[in-house]
Amino acid sequence: MPATGQTTTGAAESAERRAGADYTGGVYGSMIASSVILGAGTLGSFPVLELVLLLVLTGVAFWIAHVHAQLFGARLAQRDLNRRIVLRVCREEWPIVEASGPPAIAVAVSPALGLDVEGALWLALAVAVAGQVGWSAAAARQAGASWRLVATAVSVNLLLGLLIIAFKLFLTH
């Protein structure tokens, strides 16, 4: 069992990480996943594994791009890089990848639900939009926004999600 000081330090570090977390990357990652689903649906049918990989790898690619931009854009001009800064930036941008998980899982389980490719795409899109809305609420609360502002953020992200759904309807008809 760790010493009391270690437990407190671990709990304090965990609380500090949560306080410093930026869930807006999750909103962004959910929108990326929605865009991937939208694009995949317009190009024909994909095997389930291919779409799962496309979702996850696109999330990873955007995560790498954001980490690179943070480290070599804004941060490099301000201070030298060290391992701690690199790991912190990687962790801060991780919600972009996390947001690709639920839509990818939705695609992966879609055959068990008896869904064809089009059904899997719709399920994944619904999950991505729900994630976008959820991440926006988490980001707003994390920033200390009032409940009214949280509701506004949720509403705007729901409208953006519905716009993506409208694009899918337009492109498939």
Salt bridges, closest charged atoms under 4 A:
GLU92 OE1 - ARG75 NH2 3.22
GLU92 OE2 - ARG88 NE 3.20
GLU93 OE1 - HIS66 ND1 3.47
GLU118 OE2 - LYS168 NZ 3.07
